Amino acid sequence: MENNTEHVVMENVKLDEPVVKLNEYFNLIKDREETIIAWNQSEQISYESSPTIFYDCLRLALPKVNLRLRKISGSEEGHFYALNKGKNSLLINYYGSKTIDVSSAPEEDAYLIGDHEVEHIKRVMDIIFEYSQIQHTAMSNSEWKTTEWSYAYNNYLSSCSTPYLEQAILSVITALEALLVTGSDQVSYRVSLIASLLIEEDETKRKQTFDLIKDMYNLRSKVVHGDISGFLKNIARPDIYDRYFKLKEVLSKILVKTYKIPMKTVLSQIENTIFKAPAVTFEDH
C-alpha cells in the first residue's frame, strides 16, 4: 500500500465489483468479504478530497445502512479513521426487540453496492461537495444562514450518528417537517402527503409512504405530548427498525431531489400536482 493512501474498512456494505472509483481521491475496494475505503491523500486540500465530507456523502447516499468504520487489523490509526470514528454508532432500541442493534434494513445482511448505487453516490457527492463549498464561502463572508434544506440535512446526519433509535426517528421526522410544511395545522397529514407526492410515481407506493410517515409521526407525537406508554408500545414493535430505515430513505430521497430548490417552489409544485388531479368520482353515482 502506498504511503499517501489510507485504507479503512467500511462495515455493513459489500461491493458488486472489485474496485469502484468514485473520484480521484476515493475508491471502494472489494477485499474478500470486506469493503475498503481507499483515500488517496492530496497535498492540496479541497472539498472533493475531504474525508469528513466524503463520509457524509456516503451516509446520505446509503440511507438503508447504519455505516460504521474500523481500522484494518494491525494498522495504525490514520487521518480518515481518526476524523470519522466519532460518527460510528450502534443503533440501539432499549425498549424493543431482543436484537438491540442492527446494521441495515432487516431483510439484508449487508447492503450491496452495484452500478445504480455507485451512480447515486456520485450524484450525492456532487451535491454535498458543492453545498459544503457554498456554506464555507458564506461563513467566511459572514453571510451564512440556515435554510430549511440545511437544517433538514443536519438533522439527517444527526440521525446517522445517534446510538438511540428513538432519537434517530425524532431527527428524521423533525427534518421532514422543516423541509415540507409551514404552520402548525394538520402537520403530520401534510408532511405525509407531500413526501409521498414528491418521491413516488406509483399510487400504491405513495399510499405506503404516506402511511409510513403518518405512523412514525404518531410515535414522535406521543413523545412530545408525554404519552410514554403509547410511545413504548409503538417503539417495541418488531418491525420498528425496518420502518426507521424506510423513513430515513424517504428523507434522503427528498434531500437529494430538492437540493437548491426553494421551499416555496416545492410547495407550489405540490399544489399544482394536486389541483391537476381529476375530480373525485364514486362508483355508485
N, C-alpha and C positions, 0 to 999 in steps of 0.2 A: 504493500500500500504506500502511495506517495505521501511525502511529509506534509504537503499542502492540502491533502484530502482527509477529512474526518468522516468516520463511519459510526453510525449508531443504529441500533435495532428499533424498528417500529412494530409494536405488538398489535395483534388483533386484525391484521390485514395480510393478504397474500397476493402475489403478482401472477398475472397470466403469462407474462413474457419475462425472459431472463434479465433484461435491462430496460428501464424506462427513462428516457432523457426528458426532463421537464423544462430545463433551460440550461444555460452554460455553467451554472453553478450547482444545480441539484439534480441528482439521478436517484432512481429507486432500483435496487439490485435484488434479484431473487437468489438467495443462498440456501439451498435445500428447502427447509420448511420455514425459513425466516425471511423477513423483508428488511433490507438495509437501506437507510438513507445515506447517500454519499454526498458530502458537501465539499465542493471544490472551492477552497478559500481564496479570496482575491485580496490583493493589497489595496485595491481601490474599493472603498466602501460604497455600496449602492443599495437601493431598496430591493432590487432583484436578487441581491446576494445575501440579504439579511436572514439569518437563521430563525429569528423570532417571528418575523413577518411571514416567512415561508411556512413555518409550522402552523401559524394561524390560518394560512390559506388551506392547508390540509384539513384542519379542523372544520372549516366552513364547507369545504368541498365533500367531506365524508361524514355527513351528519348521523348516519346509522351506526357509527363506530365510536366507542369510547377509547380514543387513541392513547397509547402510552409508549414512552421511550425507555430504553435501558441500554447500558453500555455493553459493548461486545465483551464477552468473557476474557479476562486477562488484560484488557486495555485500560489505559489511563482515562480519566475524565477529561473530555475535550470541551471546547467552547460551545459547540452546538448543544451538547447534553447539559452542560452547566447552565446555559441560558434558558433552556426549556424544561428542565426537570421539575421545576416548581409547578408546571402545568399538568404533571402526572397526577392522576387521582383515581381511586376506586370509585365505584358508583354504588353506594350502599343504601339499602332500604331497611332501616331498623324495624319498621312496622309491619313488614310483609312476609314474603316467602322465605323458605329456608335458604335459598340461594341469595346471599346478601350482596353479591357483586356479579355483574355480567359485563362482557366485553362489547357486545353488539346486539342487534335485534335477535331475539332468541332462536329464530329459525336458521341462523347462520353461525357456524363455529368460528369462522374468520371471514371477513369481508373481502371478496375477490375484486381486484382492480384490473379491469380489462380495458379495451380500447376506448369504449364510451366513457368510462370513468376517468381515463387519462386526459381525454379532451376536455372534460368538465373541470378537472383540476387545473388545467392550463388556463381555461377561461376565468376561473376564480382567481388564479394568480395574477392575471392581467388586471382584474378589478381591484384586488387588495393592494397590489404594488402601487397602482395609480392613486387609490384612496389614501394610502399612507403618505405618499409624496405630497398630495394636496393638503392633508391635515398638518404635516410638518411645516410646510411653507406658510400656512395660515397662522400657526402658532408662533413661528419665527417673526411674523409681521404683526403679531398681536391682533390678528383678525379671526382667530378660531372661535367657532361657536358650535354648540351641539345641535344636530339636526335629528329628526325622527329616525332617519336611517342609521346615523352613527350611534344613537342611543340604543337602538334595537340590536345593532351589531355587537356593541359592548356587552349587552345582556346575553346574547348568544354565546360569546366567549366565556362569560361567567358560568353559563350552564355547562360548558365543557370542562370547567376547572373545579367546580364544587364536588366534594365527595358525597354529598347528600342528595338523594333522588328528589325529595320534596323541594329542595332549594333549586335544583335544576329545572323542575317543572315550572316553578314560580317565575324563574328568569325568562323562560321561553314565552310564557303567557304574557308577562309584562312587555316583552319585546313586540309581540304581535299586536297588543293593544296600542303601543306607541306608534307603530307603523300604520295602522289601518283605521283608527277611529279618532274622532274628536267628540268632546262632550261626554256625558255620563248616562245617557238614556240607552237602554237595551244593548249594553256594550257586548255581552257575550254573544248575543244573536248577530250583531253586526260584524264582529270580528270573525265569527264562524262563516257567515255568508260571504263576506268579501274575500277571505282567504280561499275559500273553495272556488269562487269565480276566477280568482287570479291564476291559480296553478293547475286547474283541472279542466279538460275539454269534455270528458265523458260525464254524462248525467249521473251514472252510478257512483263514479269516483268522487264527484262533487258532493253527493249525499254522504258518502263515507267520511270525507274530510270535514264536512260540516258537523256531523255527529261526533267525530273525534274531538274537535276543538271545543265544542259546546260541553262535552262530557268532562274534558280536562279543565276547562274554565270553571266548571262546577266545583272541582276539587280545590282550586285556588280560592273560590268564594267562601268555601267552608272554613279555610284557614283564616281569611281576612275577617270573617264575621264570628269567629270564635266557636264554630261548630266542630269541636275537636273529635267527638265520637263519630260524626259523619265523615270527617277527614280521614280518620284512622281506618274506617271501614272501606273507603274508596282506595286508599293507597296500599291496602293489604291485598288487593285483588291479584290473582296470579298472572294476569296479562298486563300489569302496570308498566313493566319495563318495555314491552313491545309497543305499547301506546305512547310511551315517552319518546322512544326513538322515532316513531312516525310523526309525532308532533314536532320534534326537532328538525326532521326532514322538511316539513311544511315551512317552517321559518327559514331554513336555509334556502329553499327554492324562492321564497318571496324576496329575501335579501338580494339574491343574485338577479332576479327579474326586475326589481325596482331600483337598482343602483342608479344614482344620478337623476332619478325621476322624482319631481316634487310630489309631496303627498297630495296636494290639491289636484294634480293631474291624474294620479292614481285613482282617487275617489271619483273624479269626474268621469273617467273612463268606465268605472264600475257602474255608475248611474246610467250611462249611455247604454251599456250592455243590458241592464235590467229593463230600461224603457223600450228597448228594441224587441224585447221578448213578446211573443204573441199573447193575445188576451187569454185569460183562463177560461176553459170550457169544461162542462160537466157532461158525462156520458148520458145521463138520464134526461137531458133537456135538449 
